[in-house]
């Protein structure tokens, strides 16, 4: 599905704030004080990240490394099984890793320790939000209940303040009429937009989107992509896994091509789509344009 042709301009970096993400990993330590990231230091740095399953029998990430700035919208493309979603889950702290490290905004975030355990700094992890392919809304809660649950129960925010923020978010994204609706009463596009709003309630510094439109009917894709585009215009740094090439071209400031567990090519979207450097990338893009499943 090709989205609109409007190119989203590069945006200034967002204000610092604390967010949430659930996840696994060993207990981390707190980092205190305001962020003062030098202009030359990457906002996110991934170093030699390796991840396998079945005790090493199934390698998925084979030494992945890259960086993004605070103004980047990093789009990750590649064939199914190439490691894209696993990479996002590692950045979210939902997976243990076999080796490597990740820093976020100048802080050590995730690292494989010498004893083989995965260290995850929970304070830093709360600054990352993630939206998955499937909506993961609580079916027994209304839209409002889904949005205010974590801020009130985990962060201790006053319920009235959380409700006011939730209403403001829902109004901003055209969902205020669904305030008292349950997930079963929403369309797929509305569920995904509510899932994004729920992540934003925890004010993340970085948003991760994993194939958030792939389970939607074509007519519902545009409304979700429009919401993500609005966040991008507001300066939200983000990593996006998608197979929608039109959306990728419009929103990306940087593109990674992942296949066979490695980053095979990266660059600005203009160069990447117009003149990819390696044959594997060219074959992938040609397959997508032909509508061939890769």
ZADO-1210 file (C-alpha; in nm, 4 decimals, padded with zeros to 6 digits):
<atoms>
<atom x="00.0000" y="00.0000" z="00.0000" code="UNK" pos="1"/>
<atom x="00.1596" y="00.3257" z="-00.1100" code="UNK" pos="2"/>
<atom x="00.0850" y="00.6180" z="00.1171" code="UNK" pos="3"/>
<atom x="00.0638" y="00.9835" z="00.0217" code="UNK" pos="4"/>
<atom x="00.3473" y="01.1493" z="-00.1627" code="UNK" pos="5"/>
<atom x="00.4101" y="01.4284" z="00.0879" code="UNK" pos="6"/>
<atom x="00.7669" y="01.4085" z="00.2150" code="UNK" pos="7"/>
<atom x="00.7972" y="01.4626" z="00.5897" code="UNK" pos="8"/>
<atom x="01.0680" y="01.7167" z="00.6688" code="UNK" pos="9"/>
<atom x="01.3427" y="01.6494" z="00.9175" code="UNK" pos="10"/>
<atom x="01.2305" y="01.7648" z="01.2587" code="UNK" pos="11"/>
<atom x="01.4101" y="01.9011" z="01.5629" code="UNK" pos="12"/>
<atom x="01.4719" y="01.6623" z="01.8482" code="UNK" pos="13"/>
<atom x="01.1947" y="01.6083" z="02.1044" code="UNK" pos="14"/>
<atom x="01.1940" y="01.7272" z="02.4622" code="UNK" pos="15"/>
<atom x="01.3275" y="01.4785" z="02.7151" code="UNK" pos="16"/>
<atom x="01.0705" y="01.2906" z="02.9208" code="UNK" pos="17"/>
<atom x="01.0212" y="00.9562" z="03.0914" code="UNK" pos="18"/>
<atom x="00.8266" y="00.6741" z="02.9298" code="UNK" pos="19"/>
<atom x="00.7481" y="00.3071" z="02.9682" code="UNK" pos="20"/>
<atom x="00.8077" y="-00.0260" z="02.8198" code="UNK" pos="21"/>
<atom x="00.7520" y="-00.3653" z="02.9679" code="UNK" pos="22"/>
<atom x="01.0047" y="-00.6354" z="02.9068" code="UNK" pos="23"/>
<atom x="01.2463" y="-00.9007" z="03.0139" code="UNK" pos="24"/>
<atom x="01.6106" y="-00.8919" z="03.1084" code="UNK" pos="25"/>
<atom x="01.8042" y="-00.8688" z="03.4294" code="UNK" pos="26"/>
<atom x="01.7501" y="-00.5884" z="03.6752" code="UNK" pos="27"/>
<atom x="01.9164" y="-00.2620" z="03.5839" code="UNK" pos="28"/>
<atom x="02.0417" y="00.0367" z="03.7709" code="UNK" pos="29"/>
<atom x="01.8999" y="00.3874" z="03.7727" code="UNK" pos="30"/>
<atom x="02.0609" y="00.6743" z="03.5893" code="UNK" pos="31"/>
<atom x="01.9945" y="01.0181" z="03.7280" code="UNK" pos="32"/>
<atom x="02.0223" y="01.3733" z="03.6048" code="UNK" pos="33"/>
<atom x="01.9200" y="01.5473" z="03.2867" code="UNK" pos="34"/>
<atom x="02.0463" y="01.4299" z="02.9504" code="UNK" pos="35"/>
<atom x="02.3219" y="01.6387" z="02.7982" code="UNK" pos="36"/>
<atom x="02.3995" y="01.4492" z="02.4821" code="UNK" pos="37"/>
<atom x="02.6894" y="01.6019" z="02.2868" code="UNK" pos="38"/>
<atom x="02.5955" y="01.6969" z="01.9332" code="UNK" pos="39"/>
<atom x="02.8444" y="01.4462" z="01.7921" code="UNK" pos="40"/>
<atom x="02.7209" y="01.1511" z="01.9990" code="UNK" pos="41"/>
<atom x="02.4538" y="00.9211" z="01.8492" code="UNK" pos="42"/>
<atom x="02.1116" y="00.9206" z="02.0116" code="UNK" pos="43"/>
<atom x="02.0965" y="00.5420" z="01.9689" code="UNK" pos="44"/>
<atom x="02.4040" y="00.3292" z="01.9153" code="UNK" pos="45"/>
<atom x="02.3853" y="-00.0451" z="01.8516" code="UNK" pos="46"/>
<atom x="02.7195" y="-00.2241" z="01.8723" code="UNK" pos="47"/>
<atom x="02.7896" y="-00.5775" z="01.7455" code="UNK" pos="48"/>
<atom x="02.4486" y="-00.7081" z="01.8491" code="UNK" pos="49"/>
<atom x="02.4126" y="-01.0848" z="01.8330" code="UNK" pos="50"/>
<atom x="02.1029" y="-01.2833" z="01.9160" code="UNK" pos="51"/>
<atom x="02.0232" y="-01.6512" z="01.8674" code="UNK" pos="52"/>
<atom x="01.7621" y="-01.9008" z="01.9772" code="UNK" pos="53"/>
<atom x="01.7810" y="-02.2674" z="02.0782" code="UNK" pos="54"/>
<atom x="02.1098" y="-02.2114" z="02.2662" code="UNK" pos="55"/>
<atom x="02.2852" y="-02.0692" z="01.9649" code="UNK" pos="56"/>
<atom x="02.1520" y="-02.3163" z="01.7107" code="UNK" pos="57"/>
<atom x="01.9384" y="-02.0544" z="01.5350" code="UNK" pos="58"/>
<atom x="02.1314" y="-01.7281" z="01.4863" code="UNK" pos="59"/>
<atom x="01.9024" y="-01.4337" z="01.4093" code="UNK" pos="60"/>
<atom x="02.1241" y="-01.1270" z="01.4542" code="UNK" pos="61"/>
<atom x="02.4874" y="-01.1712" z="01.3533" code="UNK" pos="62"/>
<atom x="02.6776" y="-00.8665" z="01.4690" code="UNK" pos="63"/>
<atom x="02.4331" y="-00.5866" z="01.3866" code="UNK" pos="64"/>
<atom x="02.5596" y="-00.2347" z="01.4417" code="UNK" pos="65"/>
<atom x="02.4386" y="00.1118" z="01.3486" code="UNK" pos="66"/>
<atom x="02.3527" y="00.4525" z="01.4901" code="UNK" pos="67"/>
<atom x="02.0744" y="00.7072" z="01.4686" code="UNK" pos="68"/>
<atom x="02.0558" y="01.0716" z="01.5689" code="UNK" pos="69"/>
<atom x="01.7885" y="01.2419" z="01.7735" code="UNK" pos="70"/>
<atom x="01.6301" y="01.3773" z="01.4560" code="UNK" pos="71"/>
<atom x="01.6274" y="01.0445" z="01.2712" code="UNK" pos="72"/>
<atom x="01.3360" y="00.8332" z="01.1637" code="UNK" pos="73"/>
<atom x="01.5077" y="00.5041" z="01.0994" code="UNK" pos="74"/>
<atom x="01.3186" y="00.2671" z="00.8688" code="UNK" pos="75"/>
<atom x="01.4292" y="-00.0965" z="00.8704" code="UNK" pos="76"/>
<atom x="01.3529" y="-00.2943" z="00.5562" code="UNK" pos="77"/>
<atom x="01.4285" y="-00.6486" z="00.4518" code="UNK" pos="78"/>
<atom x="01.2884" y="-00.9923" z="00.3764" code="UNK" pos="79"/>
<atom x="01.0853" y="-01.1912" z="00.6256" code="UNK" pos="80"/>
<atom x="01.3126" y="-01.3716" z="00.8698" code="UNK" pos="81"/>
<atom x="01.5943" y="-01.1226" z="00.8213" code="UNK" pos="82"/>
<atom x="01.6018" y="-01.0119" z="01.1865" code="UNK" pos="83"/>
<atom x="01.4089" y="-00.6825" z="01.1669" code="UNK" pos="84"/>
<atom x="01.1507" y="-00.7497" z="01.4374" code="UNK" pos="85"/>
<atom x="01.4070" y="-00.9220" z="01.6585" code="UNK" pos="86"/>
<atom x="01.6249" y="-00.6124" z="01.6354" code="UNK" pos="87"/>
<atom x="01.3372" y="-00.3924" z="01.7535" code="UNK" pos="88"/>
<atom x="01.2577" y="-00.6316" z="02.0377" code="UNK" pos="89"/>
<atom x="01.6219" y="-00.6176" z="02.1456" code="UNK" pos="90"/>
<atom x="01.6147" y="-00.2364" z="02.1429" code="UNK" pos="91"/>
<atom x="01.2975" y="-00.2546" z="02.3529" code="UNK" pos="92"/>
<atom x="01.4727" y="-00.4805" z="02.6036" code="UNK" pos="93"/>
<atom x="01.2320" y="-00.7684" z="02.5437" code="UNK" pos="94"/>
<atom x="01.5030" y="-01.0145" z="02.4401" code="UNK" pos="95"/>
<atom x="01.8234" y="-01.1334" z="02.5991" code="UNK" pos="96"/>
<atom x="02.1280" y="-01.0910" z="02.3758" code="UNK" pos="97"/>
<atom x="02.4329" y="-01.3093" z="02.3140" code="UNK" pos="98"/>
<atom x="02.6784" y="-01.0214" z="02.2742" code="UNK" pos="99"/>
<atom x="02.6950" y="-00.6516" z="02.2046" code="UNK" pos="100"/>
<atom x="02.5532" y="-00.3374" z="02.3606" code="UNK" pos="101"/>
<atom x="02.3020" y="-00.0576" z="02.3051" code="UNK" pos="102"/>
<atom x="02.3248" y="00.2992" z="02.4310" code="UNK" pos="103"/>
<atom x="02.0382" y="00.5490" z="02.4363" code="UNK" pos="104"/>
<atom x="02.0834" y="00.9230" z="02.4703" code="UNK" pos="105"/>
<atom x="02.4369" y="00.8827" z="02.6020" code="UNK" pos="106"/>
<atom x="02.3514" y="00.6201" z="02.8622" code="UNK" pos="107"/>
<atom x="02.4455" y="00.2530" z="02.8753" code="UNK" pos="108"/>
<atom x="02.1140" y="00.0792" z="02.8184" code="UNK" pos="109"/>
<atom x="02.1570" y="-00.2870" z="02.7260" code="UNK" pos="110"/>
<atom x="02.4714" y="-00.4962" z="02.7439" code="UNK" pos="111"/>
<atom x="02.5739" y="-00.8602" z="02.7429" code="UNK" pos="112"/>
<atom x="02.7823" y="-00.9053" z="03.0563" code="UNK" pos="113"/>
<atom x="03.0885" y="-01.1269" z="03.0933" code="UNK" pos="114"/>
<atom x="02.8774" y="-01.3914" z="03.2717" code="UNK" pos="115"/>
<atom x="02.6448" y="-01.4134" z="02.9721" code="UNK" pos="116"/>
<atom x="02.3539" y="-01.2325" z="03.1381" code="UNK" pos="117"/>
<atom x="02.1786" y="-00.9415" z="02.9724" code="UNK" pos="118"/>
<atom x="02.1897" y="-00.6124" z="03.1626" code="UNK" pos="119"/>
<atom x="01.8943" y="-00.3786" z="03.1005" code="UNK" pos="120"/>
<atom x="01.8823" y="-00.0361" z="03.2640" code="UNK" pos="121"/>
<atom x="01.5139" y="-00.0127" z="03.3560" code="UNK" pos="122"/>
<atom x="01.5232" y="00.3657" z="03.3913" code="UNK" pos="123"/>
<atom x="01.6435" y="00.3990" z="03.0342" code="UNK" pos="124"/>
<atom x="01.4029" y="00.1300" z="02.9144" code="UNK" pos="125"/>
<atom x="01.1090" y="00.3362" z="03.0392" code="UNK" pos="126"/>
<atom x="01.2085" y="00.6019" z="02.7867" code="UNK" pos="127"/>
<atom x="01.1262" y="00.3683" z="02.4968" code="UNK" pos="128"/>
<atom x="00.7770" y="00.2894" z="02.3677" code="UNK" pos="129"/>
<atom x="00.6837" y="00.0125" z="02.1271" code="UNK" pos="130"/>
<atom x="00.3761" y="-00.0678" z="01.9202" code="UNK" pos="131"/>
<atom x="00.3403" y="-00.4172" z="01.7806" code="UNK" pos="132"/>
<atom x="00.1772" y="-00.5674" z="01.4744" code="UNK" pos="133"/>
<atom x="-00.1126" y="-00.6866" z="01.6893" code="UNK" pos="134"/>
<atom x="-00.2845" y="-00.4341" z="01.9067" code="UNK" pos="135"/>
<atom x="-00.2239" y="-00.5862" z="02.2541" code="UNK" pos="136"/>
<atom x="-00.5053" y="-00.3808" z="02.4077" code="UNK" pos="137"/>
<atom x="-00.6679" y="-00.5090" z="02.7252" code="UNK" pos="138"/>
<atom x="-01.0083" y="-00.6349" z="02.6049" code="UNK" pos="139"/>
<atom x="-01.1813" y="-00.5844" z="02.9403" code="UNK" pos="140"/>
<atom x="-01.0888" y="-00.2151" z="02.9581" code="UNK" pos="141"/>
<atom x="-01.2325" y="00.0780" z="02.7673" code="UNK" pos="142"/>
<atom x="-01.0123" y="00.2958" z="02.5485" code="UNK" pos="143"/>
<atom x="-00.9736" y="00.5358" z="02.8409" code="UNK" pos="144"/>
<atom x="-00.8949" y="00.2490" z="03.0769" code="UNK" pos="145"/>
<atom x="-00.6231" y="00.1206" z="02.8448" code="UNK" pos="146"/>
<atom x="-00.4612" y="00.4636" z="02.8250" code="UNK" pos="147"/>
<atom x="-00.4552" y="00.5485" z="03.1954" code="UNK" pos="148"/>
<atom x="-00.3708" y="00.2054" z="03.3398" code="UNK" pos="149"/>
<atom x="00.0100" y="00.2272" z="03.3353" code="UNK" pos="150"/>
<atom x="00.0405" y="00.5974" z="03.4275" code="UNK" pos="151"/>
<atom x="-00.1866" y="00.5501" z="03.7304" code="UNK" pos="152"/>
<atom x="-00.0968" y="00.1996" z="03.8479" code="UNK" pos="153"/>
<atom x="00.2750" y="00.1983" z="03.7728" code="UNK" pos="154"/>
<atom x="00.3781" y="00.5625" z="03.7741" code="UNK" pos="155"/>
<atom x="00.1463" y="00.6765" z="04.0510" code="UNK" pos="156"/>
<atom x="-00.0058" y="00.9591" z="03.8481" code="UNK" pos="157"/>
<atom x="-00.3280" y="01.1075" z="03.9836" code="UNK" pos="158"/>
<atom x="-00.6227" y="00.9554" z="03.7996" code="UNK" pos="159"/>
<atom x="-00.7737" y="01.2915" z="03.7131" code="UNK" pos="160"/>
<atom x="-00.4492" y="01.4146" z="03.5585" code="UNK" pos="161"/>
<atom x="-00.4106" y="01.0926" z="03.3599" code="UNK" pos="162"/>
<atom x="-00.7673" y="01.1187" z="03.2305" code="UNK" pos="163"/>
<atom x="-00.7068" y="01.4764" z="03.1193" code="UNK" pos="164"/>
<atom x="-00.3937" y="01.3766" z="02.9278" code="UNK" pos="165"/>
<atom x="-00.5693" y="01.0765" z="02.7733" code="UNK" pos="166"/>
<atom x="-00.8578" y="01.2915" z="02.6561" code="UNK" pos="167"/>
<atom x="-00.6159" y="01.5414" z="02.5042" code="UNK" pos="168"/>
<atom x="-00.4346" y="01.2648" z="02.3143" code="UNK" pos="169"/>
<atom x="-00.7572" y="01.1087" z="02.1915" code="UNK" pos="170"/>
<atom x="-00.8828" y="01.4477" z="02.0759" code="UNK" pos="171"/>
<atom x="-00.5560" y="01.5156" z="01.8967" code="UNK" pos="172"/>
<atom x="-00.5816" y="01.1920" z="01.6999" code="UNK" pos="173"/>
<atom x="-00.9549" y="01.1977" z="01.6312" code="UNK" pos="174"/>
<atom x="-01.0483" y="00.9238" z="01.8762" code="UNK" pos="175"/>
<atom x="-01.2291" y="01.1135" z="02.1502" code="UNK" pos="176"/>
<atom x="-01.5634" y="00.9649" z="02.0467" code="UNK" pos="177"/>
<atom x="-01.4225" y="00.6198" z="02.1302" code="UNK" pos="178"/>
<atom x="-01.3309" y="00.7139" z="02.4871" code="UNK" pos="179"/>
<atom x="-01.5777" y="00.4699" z="02.6441" code="UNK" pos="180"/>
<atom x="-01.5602" y="00.2024" z="02.3746" code="UNK" pos="181"/>
<atom x="-01.4096" y="-00.1407" z="02.4276" code="UNK" pos="182"/>
<atom x="-01.1495" y="-00.2845" z="02.1870" code="UNK" pos="183"/>
<atom x="-01.4069" y="-00.5256" z="02.0416" code="UNK" pos="184"/>
<atom x="-01.6082" y="-00.2221" z="01.9281" code="UNK" pos="185"/>
<atom x="-01.3205" y="-00.0681" z="01.7319" code="UNK" pos="186"/>
<atom x="-01.1953" y="-00.1207" z="01.3789" code="UNK" pos="187"/>
<atom x="-00.8443" y="-00.2542" z="01.3282" code="UNK" pos="188"/>
<atom x="-00.7156" y="00.0914" z="01.2436" code="UNK" pos="189"/>
<atom x="-00.8761" y="00.2419" z="01.5527" code="UNK" pos="190"/>
<atom x="-00.7275" y="-00.0306" z="01.7742" code="UNK" pos="191"/>
<atom x="-00.3802" y="00.0377" z="01.6399" code="UNK" pos="192"/>
<atom x="-00.4187" y="00.4137" z="01.6852" code="UNK" pos="193"/>
<atom x="-00.5334" y="00.3561" z="02.0449" code="UNK" pos="194"/>
<atom x="-00.2267" y="00.1342" z="02.0972" code="UNK" pos="195"/>
<atom x="-00.0054" y="00.4188" z="01.9749" code="UNK" pos="196"/>
<atom x="-00.1851" y="00.6685" z="02.2007" code="UNK" pos="197"/>
<atom x="-00.1372" y="00.4322" z="02.4954" code="UNK" pos="198"/>
<atom x="00.2371" y="00.4217" z="02.4314" code="UNK" pos="199"/>
<atom x="00.2464" y="00.8018" z="02.4099" code="UNK" pos="200"/>
<atom x="00.0784" y="00.8335" z="02.7504" code="UNK" pos="201"/>
<atom x="00.4155" y="00.7374" z="02.8987" code="UNK" pos="202"/>
<atom x="00.5952" y="01.0153" z="02.7066" code="UNK" pos="203"/>
<atom x="00.8709" y="00.8134" z="02.5369" code="UNK" pos="204"/>
<atom x="01.1922" y="00.9580" z="02.3980" code="UNK" pos="205"/>
<atom x="01.2022" y="00.6890" z="02.1287" code="UNK" pos="206"/>
<atom x="00.9178" y="00.5048" z="01.9556" code="UNK" pos="207"/>
<atom x="00.9455" y="00.1637" z="01.7912" code="UNK" pos="208"/>
<atom x="00.6862" y="00.0500" z="01.5357" code="UNK" pos="209"/>
<atom x="00.6912" y="-00.3154" z="01.4305" code="UNK" pos="210"/>
<atom x="00.4812" y="-00.3758" z="01.1170" code="UNK" pos="211"/>
<atom x="00.1940" y="-00.1837" z="01.2718" code="UNK" pos="212"/>
<atom x="-00.0123" y="-00.1756" z="00.9506" code="UNK" pos="213"/>
<atom x="00.0529" y="-00.5274" z="00.8194" code="UNK" pos="214"/>
<atom x="-00.2595" y="-00.6769" z="00.9838" code="UNK" pos="215"/>
<atom x="-00.4895" y="-00.3975" z="00.8616" code="UNK" pos="216"/>
<atom x="-00.7218" y="-00.3770" z="00.5661" code="UNK" pos="217"/>
<atom x="-00.5846" y="-00.1447" z="00.2955" code="UNK" pos="218"/>
<atom x="-00.8372" y="00.1305" z="00.3650" code="UNK" pos="219"/>
<atom x="-00.7317" y="00.1454" z="00.7319" code="UNK" pos="220"/>
<atom x="-00.3583" y="00.1687" z="00.6706" code="UNK" pos="221"/>
<atom x="-00.3623" y="00.5382" z="00.5800" code="UNK" pos="222"/>
<atom x="-00.5129" y="00.6503" z="00.9116" code="UNK" pos="223"/>
<atom x="-00.2427" y="00.4723" z="01.1139" code="UNK" pos="224"/>
<atom x="00.0387" y="00.5950" z="00.8901" code="UNK" pos="225"/>
<atom x="-00.1012" y="00.9481" z="00.9134" code="UNK" pos="226"/>
<atom x="-00.0827" y="00.9292" z="01.2934" code="UNK" pos="227"/>
<atom x="00.2796" y="00.8135" z="01.2825" code="UNK" pos="228"/>
<atom x="00.3609" y="01.0870" z="01.0315" code="UNK" pos="229"/>
<atom x="00.2161" y="01.3483" z="01.2663" code="UNK" pos="230"/>
<atom x="00.4418" y="01.2202" z="01.5449" code="UNK" pos="231"/>
<atom x="00.7383" y="01.2400" z="01.3081" code="UNK" pos="232"/>
<atom x="00.6570" y="01.6001" z="01.2189" code="UNK" pos="233"/>
<atom x="00.6503" y="01.6763" z="01.5913" code="UNK" pos="234"/>
<atom x="01.0096" y="01.5548" z="01.6290" code="UNK" pos="235"/>
<atom x="00.9650" y="01.2071" z="01.7739" code="UNK" pos="236"/>
<atom x="01.2684" y="00.9841" z="01.6990" code="UNK" pos="237"/>
<atom x="01.1496" y="00.6467" z="01.5789" code="UNK" pos="238"/>
<atom x="01.2493" y="00.3099" z="01.4388" code="UNK" pos="239"/>
<atom x="01.0008" y="00.1571" z="01.1969" code="UNK" pos="240"/>
<atom x="00.9821" y="-00.1901" z="01.0471" code="UNK" pos="241"/>
<atom x="00.7541" y="-00.1893" z="00.7437" code="UNK" pos="242"/>
<atom x="00.6976" y="-00.3413" z="00.4010" code="UNK" pos="243"/>
<atom x="00.5154" y="-00.0302" z="00.2772" code="UNK" pos="244"/>
<atom x="00.7712" y="00.1266" z="00.0452" code="UNK" pos="245"/>
<atom x="00.5699" y="00.4436" z="-00.0141" code="UNK" pos="246"/>
<atom x="00.5424" y="00.5078" z="00.3595" code="UNK" pos="247"/>
<atom x="00.9114" y="00.4253" z="00.4045" code="UNK" pos="248"/>
<atom x="01.0153" y="00.6762" z="00.1388" code="UNK" pos="249"/>
<atom x="00.8010" y="00.9518" z="00.2849" code="UNK" pos="250"/>
<atom x="00.8886" y="00.9155" z="00.6524" code="UNK" pos="251"/>
<atom x="01.2489" y="00.7905" z="00.6616" code="UNK" pos="252"/>
<atom x="01.5530" y="01.0057" z="00.7206" code="UNK" pos="253"/>
<atom x="01.7663" y="00.6900" z="00.7182" code="UNK" pos="254"/>
<atom x="01.7082" y="00.3364" z="00.5868" code="UNK" pos="255"/>
<atom x="01.8629" y="00.0066" z="00.6949" code="UNK" pos="256"/>
<atom x="01.8369" y="-00.3035" z="00.4802" code="UNK" pos="257"/>
<atom x="01.8585" y="-00.6169" z="00.6972" code="UNK" pos="258"/>
<atom x="01.8843" y="-00.9682" z="00.5584" code="UNK" pos="259"/>
<atom x="02.0272" y="-01.2910" z="00.6945" code="UNK" pos="260"/>
<atom x="02.0811" y="-01.1299" z="01.0328" code="UNK" pos="261"/>
<atom x="02.3101" y="-00.8471" z="00.9214" code="UNK" pos="262"/>
<atom x="02.2780" y="-00.4888" z="00.8007" code="UNK" pos="263"/>
<atom x="02.3647" y="-00.5223" z="00.4342" code="UNK" pos="264"/>
<atom x="02.3146" y="-00.1599" z="00.3362" code="UNK" pos="265"/>
<atom x="02.2191" y="00.1710" z="00.4940" code="UNK" pos="266"/>
<atom x="02.1825" y="00.5271" z="00.3785" code="UNK" pos="267"/>
<atom x="01.9526" y="00.8193" z="00.3156" code="UNK" pos="268"/>
<atom x="01.6196" y="00.7269" z="00.1535" code="UNK" pos="269"/>
<atom x="01.6847" y="00.9142" z="-00.1711" code="UNK" pos="270"/>
<atom x="02.0040" y="00.7220" z="-00.2414" code="UNK" pos="271"/>
<atom x="01.8767" y="00.3935" z="-00.1034" code="UNK" pos="272"/>
<atom x="01.5667" y="00.3775" z="-00.3215" code="UNK" pos="273"/>
<atom x="01.7109" y="00.5402" z="-00.6339" code="UNK" pos="274"/>
<atom x="02.0544" y="00.3799" z="-00.6451" code="UNK" pos="275"/>
<atom x="02.1004" y="00.0888" z="-00.4017" code="UNK" pos="276"/>
<atom x="02.4624" y="-00.0209" z="-00.3841" code="UNK" pos="277"/>
<atom x="02.4408" y="-00.3992" z="-00.3656" code="UNK" pos="278"/>
<atom x="02.2572" y="-00.6605" z="-00.5698" code="UNK" pos="279"/>
<atom x="02.0740" y="-00.8076" z="-00.2674" code="UNK" pos="280"/>
<atom x="01.9115" y="-00.4724" z="-00.2004" code="UNK" pos="281"/>
<atom x="01.8240" y="-00.4215" z="-00.5664" code="UNK" pos="282"/>
<atom x="01.6674" y="-00.7673" z="-00.5834" code="UNK" pos="283"/>
<atom x="01.4634" y="-00.6999" z="-00.2688" code="UNK" pos="284"/>
<atom x="01.3274" y="-00.3691" z="-00.3967" code="UNK" pos="285"/>
<atom x="01.2483" y="-00.5215" z="-00.7362" code="UNK" pos="286"/>
<atom x="01.0601" y="-00.8045" z="-00.5650" code="UNK" pos="287"/>
<atom x="00.8538" y="-00.5588" z="-00.3637" code="UNK" pos="288"/>
<atom x="00.7675" y="-00.3569" z="-00.6738" code="UNK" pos="289"/>
<atom x="00.6616" y="-00.6761" z="-00.8548" code="UNK" pos="290"/>
<atom x="00.4501" y="-00.7755" z="-00.5560" code="UNK" pos="291"/>
<atom x="00.6588" y="-01.0859" z="-00.4965" code="UNK" pos="292"/>
<atom x="00.6724" y="-01.2129" z="-00.1381" code="UNK" pos="293"/>
<atom x="01.0309" y="-01.2051" z="-00.0066" code="UNK" pos="294"/>
</atoms>
